Amino acid sequence: MGRSAEYLEAAADRVMIQDLLARYAWEIDHGTPEGFAATFSPDGVFGIPALSLRAEGTAEITGFARALQRTMPNLHHVMTNVAIDLEGDRARGRCELNEFMALPDAIIPNVQGWYEDAYIFDGAAWRIQQRRTFFSDSAAGATGPLAEFSAAFFSAIAKYQRD
């Protein structure tokens, strides 16, 4: 059974976008703010609509990542059920998000929700052009054992909150 060149190219694009998502999670959890920002296009946007949060461009995304890593250490992002719709050098995607924090005495679920993404191929690699984060529970991370960490996080990201 043969496969067309278009079919194989679409499969390769989907694999590369899934690799991009793995690098995104690895960089925010274990890497550098600069490495995290490099998963986005230079004009990329990271947003959390429920928090009115918007970090736009490499400098702001790097600053957001630095604040997150400083105030919420030991986070682990798990993305599953990835669905990608390709449109040439652009694509849209959705995936489930489960975020956990490793504390000295327990691993605590922090966030459950999903991402809605726009990707762009820049001629060399796929990048995130826009990522919007949605929570299944609007109180995600703000109550329970993570409330202490969340307060520091919300304070650190205040400059990225916009109406």
N, C-alpha and C positions, 0 to 999 in steps of 0.2 A: 504494500500500500504506500504510494508515494505522497509526499507532502509538498505543497507549493512553496516557492521562495517566500511569498507573503506570509504564509502560515508559520514558517520557521522564523522569520524576522519578528513576527508578533510574539512568538513564544520566547525568543531571546529578549525582547523588550520587557516582557512581563517578568522574566527571571532577573533582569538587571534592576527593575523597579523594586522587586522584593529584596534584592541585595542592598539597595539604597535604604530601604526601611530598616534592615538589620543594622546597617552602619549608623543610621540615625539613633537607634536604641543603644547601640554599643557606645557611641560617642557621648550621649547625655548621661549614661549610667557609669561608664568607666573611662571615658576619654577626656577630651579637652573641649572647652567652649568653642574654640576656633574650629575644631574638627566637626562639632555639631553644626555650626553655622555653615560649614562647607557642604553640608547635605542639601542646603537651600540654594536657589539661584541668587545672584547678587541683590536682586530686588524682591527676594522672597518674603513671605509674610507667615508668621506663626501667630495664631489667635486662639483665644478661649472666649467665645461669645458670652457665656454665662458670667464671666468675670470682667467683661468689657476690656479684655486684655488683647493688645495688638503690638507685636514686635515686628518691625519692618526693616528689611535690609540687613546686610552682614553685621554692621556694628551693633544694632539693637538686638539682633538674635544672639550674638555673642554675649552681650551684657545680660540678657535674660538667662541664658544657659549658665553663666557664671553665678548669678543670683540663685538659681535653682540648685546647682551643685553645692554651693556654700550653705544654704539653709535647709536643704532636704537631702543630706548625704545618704548613700546606700540605697538609692532608688533602683528599681528594676522594672523596665518597661517590657511588656509581653504583648505583641501584636499577632492576632490570628484572623482567620476568615478574610483574607485579603482578596478583594475583588477589584480588577483593573479594567477600565475601558479605554482602549487606544484610539487616538485620532491623529495619525501621522507622528509629528514630533511633539505632540501634546498628549496627555492622558489624564484621566480622572480615576480616583480610587477611593475605596472605603475599607476600613478594617476595624476589628474590635480592639479595644485597649484595656488591658488589665495592668495596673501599676501596684507594685508592692514595695514596702520599705523594710529592709533588714535591720532590726534593732538587736541589741545584745542578747535579749532573752526571747525574741520571737520575730517571726516574719508577719508583718501586718499588711492586709490589703488597704491600699490608699485610695485608688480610683478605679472605677469600672465605667467604661463608656466606649466611645468610638472616635475615629478620625475621619474627616472628609478632606480629600486632597486634590490638588491640581499639580501635575508634573510637567516638566518641559525637558526636552533633549537639547542640550546646548551645543551639539556638534561633537562633543567628546564623551559626555555622560548624561544620564538622567539626573535631574535635580528636583527638589520640592519647590514649587512656585508658591503654593499656598497650602497651609495645613490648618484646619479648624478642628479644635478639640471639643467634644461634647461629653457630658457626664450623665450617667443613668440616674445618679442621685445628686441633687443640687448641693448637698452638704458635704460632698466628697472631700475627705481629708481635713475638714474643718472641725470635726468633733472626735471624741474618743481619744485613743492613745497618741494619735498624731497631731492633736490640736496644738501642742507646744511647738512643734516644728512648723505647722501651717501658719501660725501667727508670724513667725520670723519670715517665712516665705512671702506671705501677703504684704508685709511691710516692704520687703526687698523689691517686689515687682510693681509697687504702686506707680512708678513712673511710666510703666507700660500700659496702665489702665486708662482707656479713653472712652468717651461716650460715643 
